[in-house]
Structure formats: C-alpha cells, structure tokens
Amino acid sequence: QVQLVESGGGLVQAGGSLRLSCAASGRTFSSPAMSWFRQAPGKEREFVAGITWSAGSTYYADSVKGRFTISRDNAKNTVYLQMNSLKPEDTAVYYCNKSPGYTPLRWGQGTQVTVSS
C-alpha cells in the first residue's frame, strides 16, 4: 500500500517561506494528478494546489495564487509545495493526496505550518 509522508512544516513569521515535501513510499505508484490540501483548526480540509503527472499543468486556490508553487519529481515519487509570502491565515496542517476527482489514497499525518503575525 502506498504511504504518503509530508514534511517541511514549521513556525515562520508572516512574509516568510517554507518548502513542503510529500514522499510516496510503498509499492510503485503513479497518479495522473496530485494535490496539496490543508486543514485549519475548526475548518474542513480544503484544496490548495494541484499538478498533473507531466507537470504540464498546475492549478491553485485563489487564496494562494501567486504565492505558492507546486512541483513534482516523478523519479523520486515526491511532490513539493513552495510557499512564499506566508500569511497567518495560511496556518494549517498540510496534506498531499491525489487530486480531487480521483479516489484518494490513505491520508498521511500531514505537516503543521504555523505563521505568526
């Protein structure tokens, strides 16, 4: 079974940057599209950014457009999320998984991102 392991979160001041990684381990897997999601306390999990297998297309939630960049390295089974100009409202646990519309894999533990004002 494929396991998703997110890492790279932490505490950062507003305006700072973080780079998240999502590594897929286990049996060889391929997904036509992968995404990052986040869940803030008391809120539902929401879509943040997505990328196709070939990385030919990326798409973002309006709230992060222009600040976040998603990328992937298929040889390493890893998806990244570069987050710049972070805001306190970006504080959440960040997860990766298949993009909306595909049957999701088991959710990983996520990685906590905390942005202080």
Order of alpha helices (4+ residues) and beta strands (2+ residues): beta-beta-beta-beta-beta-beta-beta-beta-beta-beta
